[in-house]
Amino acid sequence: MFFIQGAINQFGVNEISAYTSAYKIESILTIPAVNLGTSLSVFTAQNTGAKNFERSRRGLRDSFKISAAIIAAAVVIIWAVSPQLMYLLVGNEKEVIRIGVQYLHIISLTFPLCVSLYLLTNFLRGAGEIGYPLFNTLLELSFRTAFAFVSVQYIGFNGIMLCRPLSFVISTVSLSYRYFTKKWQKTVRIKGD
């Protein structure tokens, strides 16, 4: 966020206020997904520790089902009342509200990937994978920062608004690959033997 804020500071007060306010709204709406991911981590740790891999996988599938309701509610809120939410934070600043709503609309389209990122990261951590989730977090943050700094030169503030959603794509693809290779099961077997 430190580096991204540096890129945002190149723009005017409206963009800075809009991004900061919209990010707060996004953070509040994704709290249930973060908590679901934390719960999944504990559930996965208990079941992979007992070598009950199928139950761990079922827990992940069920978490995705639960998260569908969370995502649907968050998207409905954003598309229905994001101008009003922005108004609560910034008052009657029409340009700030417009930019913030635009960001929220963009980010809401990638909420399924954001939630997938939380769930898969916590699943792998619960399964005993320490290195890969750390690598993936560094990959996501590096991509987000690099994309923000490069894209602002070509597409302006839209580059800032796209850096988080695109980093969700990169991160979710990486974590999905790790999950489907089932290397997390081998990690548990090696540690348990």
C-alpha positions in Angstrom: 0.0 0.0 0.0 2.9 2.3 0.7 4.2 2.1 -3.0 0.6 2.2 -4.4 -0.1 5.3 -2.4 3.0 6.8 -3.9 1.6 6.2 -7.4 -1.8 7.5 -6.4 -0.2 10.7 -5.0 0.8 11.7 -8.5 -2.9 12.5 -9.1 -5.1 15.1 -7.6 -7.0 15.3 -4.3 -10.1 13.8 -5.9 -8.4 10.6 -7.0 -6.6 10.2 -3.6 -9.8 10.7 -1.7 -11.8 8.5 -4.0 -9.4 5.6 -3.8 -8.9 5.8 -0.1 -12.7 5.9 0.6 -13.6 3.2 -1.9 -10.8 1.0 -0.5 -12.4 1.3 3.0 -15.8 0.3 1.6 -14.2 -2.7 -0.2 -12.4 -3.7 3.0 -15.6 -3.7 5.0 -17.5 -5.7 2.4 -14.7 -8.4 2.3 -14.4 -8.9 6.0 -16.8 -12.0 6.0 -14.6 -13.6 3.3 -11.4 -13.0 5.3 -13.1 -14.5 8.4 -14.3 -17.5 6.3 -10.8 -18.0 5.1 -9.4 -18.0 8.7 -12.0 -20.5 9.8 -11.1 -22.7 6.8 -7.5 -22.7 7.8 -8.3 -24.1 11.2 -10.7 -26.7 9.7 -8.1 -27.7 7.1 -5.3 -28.0 9.7 -7.4 -30.4 11.9 -8.3 -32.6 9.0 -5.1 -32.7 7.1 -3.3 -33.4 10.4 -5.6 -36.4 10.7 -4.8 -37.2 7.0 -8.4 -36.8 6.1 -7.7 -35.1 2.8 -11.2 -35.6 1.4 -12.8 -33.8 4.3 -10.3 -31.0 3.9 -11.3 -30.7 0.2 -15.0 -30.9 1.1 -14.4 -28.0 3.5 -12.9 -25.9 0.8 -15.8 -26.7 -1.6 -18.3 -25.8 1.1 -16.5 -22.6 1.8 -16.8 -21.7 -1.8 -20.5 -22.3 -1.6 -20.8 -20.1 1.5 -18.7 -17.4 -0.2 -21.0 -17.3 -3.2 -23.7 -15.7 -0.9 -21.1 -13.3 0.6 -20.0 -12.3 -2.9 -23.6 -11.9 -4.2 -24.5 -9.7 -1.2 -21.3 -7.5 -1.6 -21.9 -7.1 -5.3 -25.5 -6.1 -4.8 -24.6 -3.6 -2.2 -21.9 -2.1 -4.4 -24.0 -1.8 -7.5 -27.1 -0.6 -5.5 -25.8 1.9 -3.0 -22.1 2.6 -3.7 -22.8 6.3 -4.4 -24.6 6.6 -1.0 -21.7 4.8 0.8 -19.2 7.1 -0.9 -21.3 10.1 0.2 -21.2 9.0 3.8 -17.4 9.1 3.6 -16.7 12.1 1.5 -19.8 14.3 1.6 -21.1 16.0 -1.5 -17.9 15.7 -3.5 -19.4 14.6 -6.8 -16.1 13.9 -8.7 -14.7 11.9 -5.7 -18.0 9.9 -5.6 -17.9 9.3 -9.3 -14.3 8.0 -9.2 -14.9 5.9 -6.1 -18.0 4.3 -7.6 -16.1 3.5 -10.7 -13.4 1.8 -8.7 -16.0 -0.2 -6.6 -17.7 -1.3 -9.8 -14.4 -2.6 -11.3 -13.3 -4.3 -8.1 -16.7 -5.9 -7.5 -16.3 -7.8 -10.8 -13.3 -9.6 -9.3 -14.8 -10.3 -5.9 -15.0 -14.1 -6.8 -11.3 -14.1 -7.4 -10.6 -12.1 -4.2 -12.5 -14.6 -2.1 -10.9 -17.5 -3.9 -7.5 -15.9 -3.0 -8.4 -15.8 0.7 -9.8 -19.3 0.7 -7.0 -21.0 -1.2 -4.3 -19.2 0.7 -5.8 -20.2 4.1 -6.5 -23.7 2.9 -2.8 -24.2 1.9 -1.6 -22.7 5.1 -3.9 -25.0 7.1 -2.6 -27.9 5.1 0.9 -27.1 6.3 2.1 -25.2 3.3 4.1 -22.2 4.5 6.4 -21.3 1.6 4.0 -21.3 -1.2 1.4 -18.9 0.3 4.3 -16.6 1.2 5.6 -16.8 -2.3 2.2 -16.2 -3.7 1.6 -13.1 -1.5 5.0 -11.7 -2.7 4.0 -12.5 -6.3 0.7 -10.7 -5.9 2.1 -7.6 -4.2 5.0 -7.4 -6.7 2.7 -7.6 -9.7 0.3 -5.1 -8.2 3.0 -2.6 -7.5 4.8 -3.0 -10.8 1.6 -2.8 -12.8 0.5 0.3 -10.9 3.8 2.1 -11.6 4.0 1.1 -15.3 0.3 1.5 -16.2 -0.1 5.0 -14.8 2.3 6.1 -17.4 0.0 4.8 -20.2 -3.5 4.7 -18.9 -3.4 7.1 -15.9 -5.5 6.6 -12.9 -7.3 3.6 -14.5 -4.0 1.7 -14.0 -4.4 2.2 -10.2 -8.0 1.0 -10.4 -7.0 -2.1 -12.3 -3.9 -3.1 -10.3 -5.8 -4.9 -7.5 -8.2 -6.8 -9.7 -5.5 -8.0 -12.0 -3.3 -9.1 -9.1 -6.3 -11.2 -7.9 -6.3 -13.0 -11.2 -2.5 -13.7 -11.1 -2.7 -14.8 -7.5 -5.8 -17.0 -7.8 -4.3 -18.8 -10.9 -1.1 -19.4 -9.0 -2.9 -20.8 -5.9 -5.3 -22.9 -7.9 -2.3 -24.5 -9.7 -0.7 -25.4 -6.3 -4.0 -26.8 -5.0 -4.7 -29.0 -8.1 -1.2 -30.4 -8.2 -1.9 -31.8 -4.7 1.6 -31.0 -3.5 0.0 -29.8 -0.2 -0.9 -33.5 0.5 2.7 -34.5 0.0 3.8 -31.8 2.5 1.6 -33.3 5.2 2.7 -36.8 4.5 6.4 -35.9 4.7 5.9 -34.0 8.0 3.7 -36.7 9.4 6.1 -39.6 8.6 
